[in-house]
């Protein structure tokens, strides 16, 4: 028996020695095969402009001096086209809106503008109103419920037909008087809402974290209808808002589902899935649609995190075109072109009718390019007087030509920005991660 065990030990040692000779432990690895190695698990090729040597020059509608930005994405269809802004702008004023973002909670609520007043919601549900002209505080109100815990992040604002509607991190929908902040009504929602409400035609529509679109009466807050998508466990930070055009509501869910619903009763008209099933990397597996869907000229433009951007016919739900491009931002539509900030940190100009890329501009990815440290987050764009404005988490604001993609100029803010800028009455507004509202004019 002892001799048998000894023989087994010798055999095992011999096998280990053979493993070493055969390089199982990497000691004597054979030389790698020649050639370029390309990962099959993640996207490695940068987006390239489509060949179009005979393409006509890009033309855009003239800038329009729009007085208000009353809801998320501007107006309910989320198409703001070409806004007016002076050629040379500088900082006009700044104001403190409250608590910004930190490690415990995100700051994702964009301001809105209506009737010469800017309304802003901080990360702790503190609502404030400021004059657009000089940034003077008009009123403020704490929307935290009396018996609330710490709550969660999220929420947003919408102004429509003389009411200011607010969703908060405490799963509430509140209607207030825009002039004085007096509460008309407040209701408890069935689940938290990360995005802003959309108000149109006497209805206020919200999308919950459980992928429900719920419509409430703007008059008194009673529920009108509800639509349920697939409840998705994994989602990106933030939330989206329904787009509305005529009698159609377009809702985007974190499951990657896109639904067109009738505004009267929530009945589905068509649906689509905005995700690339071939994505196998962990980030691309999150099928969230974080940017807002945009409706213009009978088409819905939408970008998903899972490597798909598409244009869809609003009436039939037919795909007009799609591209394998991921984004968590809202497409900006102007005339015959769509501008998008991709997840690869590129700004691209697509033809709205065909989806062909006219130009692509790469943005800086690192705060310290030499050490490749401090990964930047970019947000935008907004189109104002022949320049696209994008802004980063370290406070860089870039102006990019919508015609060529060339970077025209740069402005450095005091703090980082992760909320898309807005424009109203010739004023460019940023909200920094520290909770500062900054106006350029």
C-alpha positions as CSV (number, residue, x, y, z in Angstrom):
1,X,0.0,0.0,0.0
2,X,2.8,2.4,0.9
3,X,4.6,1.6,-2.4
4,X,1.4,2.3,-4.3
5,X,0.9,5.7,-2.7
6,X,4.5,6.6,-3.4
7,X,4.0,5.7,-7.0
8,X,1.0,7.9,-7.2
9,X,2.9,10.9,-5.8
10,X,5.7,10.4,-8.3
11,X,3.2,10.2,-11.1
12,X,1.6,13.5,-10.0
13,X,5.0,15.2,-9.8
14,X,5.7,14.0,-13.3
15,X,2.5,15.4,-14.6
16,X,3.2,18.8,-13.0
17,X,6.6,18.9,-14.5
18,X,5.1,18.0,-17.9
19,X,2.6,20.9,-17.4
20,X,5.5,23.3,-16.8
21,X,7.3,22.0,-20.0
22,X,4.1,22.4,-22.0
23,X,3.6,26.0,-20.7
24,X,0.3,25.4,-18.9
25,X,1.5,28.0,-16.4
26,X,2.7,30.4,-19.1
27,X,6.4,29.8,-18.6
28,X,7.2,28.9,-22.2
29,X,4.2,30.3,-24.1
30,X,4.5,30.0,-27.9
31,X,4.7,33.3,-29.8
32,X,1.3,34.8,-30.6
33,X,-0.1,34.6,-34.1
34,X,0.6,37.6,-36.2
35,X,-2.2,40.1,-37.0
36,X,-4.4,42.8,-35.3
37,X,-6.6,41.6,-32.4
38,X,-10.2,42.9,-32.3
39,X,-12.4,42.3,-29.3
40,X,-15.7,40.5,-30.1
41,X,-17.3,41.4,-26.8
42,X,-17.4,45.2,-27.1
43,X,-17.6,47.9,-29.7
44,X,-14.2,48.9,-30.7
45,X,-14.7,50.9,-33.9
46,X,-15.4,54.6,-33.8
47,X,-18.4,55.9,-35.7
48,X,-17.3,57.2,-39.1
49,X,-19.1,59.7,-41.5
50,X,-20.8,58.0,-44.4
51,X,-19.2,58.7,-47.7
52,X,-21.1,61.5,-49.4
53,X,-18.8,63.5,-51.7
54,X,-21.8,64.9,-53.5
55,X,-23.8,65.7,-50.4
56,X,-25.4,69.1,-50.2
57,X,-24.2,71.6,-47.5
58,X,-26.0,71.3,-44.2
59,X,-28.7,74.0,-43.9
60,X,-30.7,74.7,-40.7
61,X,-33.8,76.7,-40.0
62,X,-33.0,80.2,-38.8
63,X,-32.6,80.8,-35.0
64,X,-35.8,81.5,-33.1
65,X,-36.0,83.6,-30.0
66,X,-38.2,81.2,-27.9
67,X,-39.3,82.9,-24.7
68,X,-39.9,79.8,-22.6
69,X,-38.5,76.3,-21.8
70,X,-41.6,75.1,-19.8
71,X,-41.0,71.4,-19.6
72,X,-38.3,68.7,-19.8
73,X,-37.0,68.8,-23.4
74,X,-38.6,72.2,-23.9
75,X,-42.1,71.6,-25.2
76,X,-44.1,68.3,-25.1
77,X,-42.8,67.0,-28.4
78,X,-39.2,67.6,-27.1
79,X,-38.2,69.3,-30.4
80,X,-36.8,72.8,-30.0
81,X,-35.1,73.2,-33.3
82,X,-32.7,76.2,-33.6
83,X,-32.8,78.6,-30.6
84,X,-31.5,82.2,-30.6
85,X,-28.5,83.3,-28.6
86,X,-26.1,86.2,-29.0
87,X,-22.8,85.6,-30.9
88,X,-20.8,86.7,-27.9
89,X,-22.1,85.8,-24.5
90,X,-20.8,86.1,-21.0
91,X,-21.9,85.2,-17.5
92,X,-24.9,87.3,-16.5
93,X,-25.7,86.0,-13.0
94,X,-25.7,82.9,-10.8
95,X,-28.0,81.7,-8.0
96,X,-28.0,79.0,-5.4
97,X,-30.8,76.5,-6.0
98,X,-30.0,74.3,-2.9
99,X,-28.3,71.0,-2.4
100,X,-26.4,69.5,-5.4
101,X,-25.2,66.0,-6.0
102,X,-23.0,63.9,-3.8
103,X,-22.1,60.3,-3.1
104,X,-25.5,59.6,-1.5
105,X,-27.8,61.1,-4.1
106,X,-27.7,62.2,-7.7
107,X,-28.7,65.7,-8.9
108,X,-30.7,65.1,-12.1
109,X,-33.6,67.7,-12.1
110,X,-33.3,70.2,-15.0
111,X,-34.8,73.7,-14.6
112,X,-37.6,75.1,-16.6
113,X,-38.5,78.6,-17.7
114,X,-42.0,80.1,-18.1
115,X,-43.2,83.7,-18.1
116,X,-39.8,85.2,-17.3
117,X,-39.2,83.0,-14.2
118,X,-36.8,80.1,-13.8
119,X,-38.0,77.2,-11.6
120,X,-35.4,74.8,-10.2
121,X,-35.6,71.7,-7.9
122,X,-32.6,70.6,-5.9
123,X,-31.6,67.0,-4.8
124,X,-33.6,67.3,-1.6
125,X,-36.9,68.5,-3.1
126,X,-36.3,72.2,-2.4
127,X,-38.2,74.2,-5.1
128,X,-37.1,77.7,-5.9
129,X,-38.2,80.4,-8.4
130,X,-35.8,83.1,-9.8
131,X,-36.3,85.9,-12.3
132,X,-34.7,85.1,-15.6
133,X,-33.5,88.6,-16.1
134,X,-31.3,89.0,-13.0
135,X,-31.6,85.8,-11.0
136,X,-33.4,87.3,-8.1
137,X,-35.1,84.7,-5.9
138,X,-38.9,85.2,-6.0
139,X,-40.0,82.4,-3.7
140,X,-38.9,79.0,-2.3
141,X,-40.8,76.0,-0.9
142,X,-39.8,72.8,0.8
143,X,-41.7,69.9,-0.8
144,X,-40.5,67.3,1.7
145,X,-43.5,65.5,3.3
146,X,-43.9,65.9,7.0
147,X,-43.4,62.2,7.9
148,X,-40.9,61.4,5.2
149,X,-37.7,59.5,5.5
150,X,-34.6,60.7,3.5
151,X,-36.4,59.9,0.3
152,X,-34.7,59.2,-3.0
153,X,-33.2,61.3,-5.8
154,X,-35.1,62.3,-8.9
155,X,-38.1,64.4,-9.9
156,X,-38.6,67.3,-12.3
157,X,-40.8,70.2,-13.3
158,X,-43.4,71.2,-16.0
159,X,-45.4,74.4,-16.4
160,X,-48.7,74.3,-18.4
161,X,-51.9,76.3,-18.4
162,X,-51.1,78.3,-15.2
163,X,-49.9,75.4,-13.1
164,X,-46.4,74.2,-12.0
165,X,-46.3,70.4,-11.8
166,X,-43.5,68.8,-9.8
167,X,-42.5,65.1,-9.3
168,X,-40.3,64.5,-6.3
169,X,-38.0,61.8,-4.9
170,X,-40.8,61.0,-2.4
171,X,-43.1,59.5,-5.1
172,X,-45.4,62.5,-5.2
173,X,-46.9,64.6,-7.9
174,X,-47.7,68.2,-6.8
175,X,-49.5,71.0,-8.6
176,X,-48.6,74.6,-7.5
177,X,-49.2,78.2,-8.3
178,X,-46.2,79.4,-10.4
179,X,-46.5,82.9,-9.0
180,X,-46.4,82.2,-5.3
181,X,-45.7,78.5,-4.8
182,X,-49.0,77.8,-3.2
183,X,-50.0,74.1,-3.4
184,X,-53.2,73.4,-5.4
185,X,-53.1,69.6,-4.9
186,X,-50.6,66.8,-4.2
187,X,-51.0,63.1,-4.6
188,X,-49.0,59.9,-3.8
189,X,-47.7,58.0,-6.8
190,X,-47.6,54.2,-6.8
191,X,-43.8,54.2,-7.3
192,X,-41.0,56.7,-7.4
193,X,-40.5,58.9,-10.5
194,X,-37.0,59.9,-11.6
195,X,-38.0,62.0,-14.5
196,X,-40.0,65.2,-15.0
197,X,-43.8,65.1,-15.8
198,X,-45.2,66.1,-19.2
199,X,-48.3,68.3,-19.2
200,X,-50.6,68.6,-22.2
201,X,-54.3,68.9,-22.9
202,X,-55.4,68.9,-19.3
203,X,-53.3,65.8,-18.5
204,X,-50.1,65.3,-16.5
205,X,-48.2,62.2,-17.5
206,X,-45.3,60.5,-15.6
207,X,-43.2,57.4,-16.0
208,X,-42.4,55.5,-12.8
209,X,-39.4,53.4,-12.0
210,X,-41.6,50.4,-12.5
211,X,-42.1,51.3,-16.2
212,X,-45.6,52.6,-15.9
213,X,-47.0,55.6,-17.7
214,X,-49.7,57.2,-15.7
215,X,-51.9,60.1,-16.8
216,X,-53.5,62.3,-14.1
217,X,-56.0,65.2,-14.4
218,X,-54.3,68.6,-14.3
219,X,-57.3,70.0,-12.6
220,X,-57.5,67.9,-9.4
221,X,-54.9,65.1,-9.8
222,X,-57.3,62.1,-10.2
223,X,-55.9,59.2,-12.3
224,X,-57.2,59.0,-15.8
225,X,-55.4,55.9,-17.2
226,X,-52.3,53.7,-16.8
227,X,-50.1,51.8,-19.1
228,X,-47.6,49.1,-17.9
229,X,-44.4,48.0,-19.6
230,X,-42.0,45.3,-18.5
231,X,-40.5,46.0,-15.0
232,X,-36.8,46.2,-15.5
233,X,-34.5,45.6,-12.4
234,X,-31.4,47.4,-13.9
235,X,-31.5,51.0,-15.0
236,X,-29.2,54.0,-15.4
237,X,-29.3,56.9,-13.1
238,X,-32.0,59.3,-14.1
239,X,-35.4,59.1,-15.8
240,X,-37.3,60.1,-18.9
241,X,-40.4,62.0,-19.7
242,X,-43.2,61.1,-22.2
243,X,-43.2,63.0,-25.6
244,X,-46.6,64.2,-26.7
245,X,-47.7,65.3,-30.2
246,X,-51.4,65.7,-31.0
247,X,-53.2,62.8,-29.5
248,X,-50.1,60.5,-29.3
249,X,-48.0,59.9,-26.2
250,X,-44.6,58.3,-26.7
251,X,-43.2,56.6,-23.6
252,X,-39.7,55.1,-23.3
253,X,-38.9,52.6,-20.6
254,X,-35.8,51.3,-18.9
255,X,-36.6,47.9,-20.4
256,X,-35.8,49.3,-23.9
257,X,-39.4,49.3,-24.8
258,X,-40.9,52.3,-26.7
259,X,-44.7,52.7,-26.8
260,X,-47.0,55.0,-28.7
261,X,-50.2,55.5,-26.7
262,X,-53.5,57.3,-27.2
263,X,-53.6,60.4,-25.0
264,X,-57.3,59.9,-24.3
265,X,-57.1,56.5,-22.7
266,X,-53.6,55.1,-22.9
267,X,-54.4,52.4,-25.5
268,X,-51.2,51.3,-27.3
269,X,-50.9,52.2,-30.9
270,X,-47.6,50.5,-31.6
271,X,-44.5,49.4,-29.8
272,X,-40.8,48.8,-30.5
273,X,-37.7,47.6,-28.8
274,X,-34.7,50.0,-28.8
275,X,-31.9,47.6,-28.0
276,X,-29.2,45.7,-29.9
277,X,-29.5,42.0,-28.9
278,X,-26.0,41.4,-30.0
279,X,-24.5,43.5,-27.2
280,X,-22.7,41.2,-24.7
281,X,-20.8,43.7,-22.6
282,X,-22.1,44.5,-19.2
283,X,-22.9,48.2,-19.8
284,X,-24.6,47.5,-23.1
285,X,-26.8,44.8,-21.5
286,X,-28.6,47.6,-19.7
287,X,-31.4,48.4,-22.2
288,X,-32.4,51.7,-20.6
289,X,-33.6,54.6,-22.7
290,X,-32.3,57.4,-20.6
291,X,-32.7,60.3,-23.1
292,X,-36.1,61.8,-24.1
293,X,-37.9,60.6,-27.2
294,X,-38.3,63.4,-29.7
295,X,-41.2,63.9,-32.1
296,X,-40.8,65.9,-35.3
297,X,-42.4,65.8,-38.8
298,X,-44.3,62.6,-38.1
299,X,-41.2,60.7,-36.8
300,X,-40.0,59.7,-33.4
301,X,-36.2,59.9,-32.8
302,X,-34.9,57.9,-29.9
303,X,-31.5,56.6,-28.7
304,X,-31.0,53.7,-26.3
305,X,-28.1,52.6,-24.1
306,X,-27.9,49.2,-25.8
307,X,-26.3,50.4,-29.0
308,X,-29.3,51.5,-31.0
309,X,-30.6,54.9,-32.3
310,X,-33.7,54.9,-34.5
311,X,-36.2,57.0,-36.4
312,X,-39.7,55.6,-36.3
313,X,-42.9,56.6,-38.2
314,X,-45.2,58.1,-35.6
315,X,-48.4,56.9,-37.1
316,X,-47.5,53.3,-38.1
317,X,-44.5,52.4,-35.9
318,X,-42.4,51.4,-38.9
319,X,-38.7,51.9,-38.6
320,X,-37.5,54.6,-40.9
321,X,-33.8,53.9,-40.1
322,X,-31.7,52.7,-37.3
323,X,-28.0,52.9,-36.4
324,X,-25.8,50.8,-34.0
325,X,-25.1,53.9,-31.9
326,X,-25.6,54.0,-28.1
327,X,-26.5,57.2,-26.2
328,X,-28.0,58.2,-22.9
329,X,-28.8,61.7,-24.1
330,X,-31.7,63.3,-25.9
331,X,-31.4,63.7,-29.7
332,X,-31.5,67.3,-30.9
333,X,-33.6,67.7,-34.1
334,X,-33.4,70.7,-36.3
335,X,-34.6,70.8,-39.9
336,X,-33.3,67.8,-41.8
337,X,-30.7,66.8,-39.3
338,X,-30.4,65.1,-35.9
339,X,-27.5,65.8,-33.6
340,X,-26.6,63.3,-30.9
341,X,-24.0,62.9,-28.1
342,X,-23.1,59.2,-28.1
343,X,-21.9,57.0,-25.3
344,X,-18.5,56.9,-27.1
345,X,-18.2,60.6,-26.3
346,X,-18.7,61.7,-29.9
347,X,-21.1,64.3,-31.3
348,X,-22.6,63.1,-34.6
349,X,-24.8,64.8,-37.2
350,X,-27.3,62.4,-38.8
351,X,-29.5,63.0,-41.8
352,X,-33.1,62.9,-40.3
353,X,-34.5,61.1,-43.4
354,X,-31.8,58.5,-44.0
355,X,-29.8,58.2,-40.8
356,X,-26.5,58.8,-42.7
357,X,-23.8,60.3,-40.5
358,X,-22.6,63.6,-42.0
359,X,-19.8,64.4,-39.5
360,X,-18.5,63.0,-36.2
361,X,-16.5,64.9,-33.6
362,X,-14.7,63.2,-30.7
363,X,-14.8,64.9,-27.3
364,X,-12.1,64.8,-24.6
365,X,-12.5,61.6,-22.4
366,X,-10.2,62.4,-19.5
367,X,-9.5,65.2,-17.1
368,X,-5.9,64.2,-17.3
369,X,-5.3,62.9,-20.9
370,X,-1.7,61.9,-20.2
371,X,-2.5,59.6,-17.2
372,X,-6.0,58.8,-18.5
373,X,-7.5,59.6,-15.2
374,X,-10.8,61.3,-14.3
375,X,-13.2,60.0,-16.9
376,X,-15.5,62.8,-18.1
377,X,-19.2,62.8,-18.5
378,X,-20.6,65.0,-21.2
379,X,-24.2,66.1,-21.7
380,X,-26.2,67.9,-24.4
381,X,-26.3,69.1,-27.0
382,X,-28.4,72.2,-27.4
383,X,-28.4,74.1,-30.7
384,X,-28.3,77.9,-30.3
385,X,-27.4,80.4,-33.1
386,X,-25.2,78.2,-35.2
387,X,-23.5,76.3,-32.5
388,X,-24.1,73.1,-30.6
389,X,-23.3,73.5,-26.8
390,X,-22.2,70.5,-24.8
391,X,-20.9,70.6,-21.2
392,X,-18.8,68.2,-19.1
393,X,-18.6,66.9,-15.5
394,X,-15.5,69.0,-15.0
395,X,-17.1,72.3,-16.2
396,X,-15.9,72.5,-19.8
397,X,-18.5,73.9,-22.1
398,X,-17.8,73.5,-25.8
399,X,-19.3,75.2,-28.8
400,X,-19.3,73.0,-31.9
401,X,-20.3,74.0,-35.5
402,X,-23.4,72.1,-36.5
403,X,-22.3,72.4,-40.1
404,X,-18.8,70.9,-39.9
405,X,-18.4,69.5,-36.4
406,X,-15.5,71.8,-35.8
407,X,-15.0,72.9,-32.2
408,X,-15.5,76.7,-32.2
409,X,-14.7,77.7,-28.6
410,X,-14.6,76.7,-24.9
411,X,-15.8,78.2,-21.6
412,X,-14.8,76.9,-18.2
413,X,-17.4,76.9,-15.5
414,X,-16.7,77.0,-11.7
415,X,-18.1,73.5,-11.2
416,X,-19.1,70.4,-13.3
417,X,-22.4,69.9,-15.0
418,X,-24.2,66.7,-15.7
419,X,-27.7,68.1,-16.5
420,X,-28.2,69.3,-20.1
421,X,-28.3,73.1,-20.6
422,X,-31.4,74.9,-21.7
423,X,-32.0,78.2,-23.6
424,X,-34.9,80.6,-23.2
425,X,-35.2,84.3,-24.2
426,X,-31.7,84.5,-25.4
427,X,-30.3,83.1,-22.1
428,X,-28.2,79.9,-21.8
429,X,-28.7,78.2,-18.4
430,X,-26.6,75.6,-16.6
431,X,-27.1,73.9,-13.3
432,X,-23.9,72.7,-11.7
433,X,-23.4,69.6,-9.6
434,X,-22.9,71.9,-6.6
435,X,-26.5,73.3,-7.1
436,X,-25.6,76.6,-8.7
437,X,-27.8,78.0,-11.4
438,X,-25.7,79.9,-13.9
439,X,-27.0,82.2,-16.7
440,X,-25.0,83.3,-19.8
441,X,-26.3,86.1,-22.0
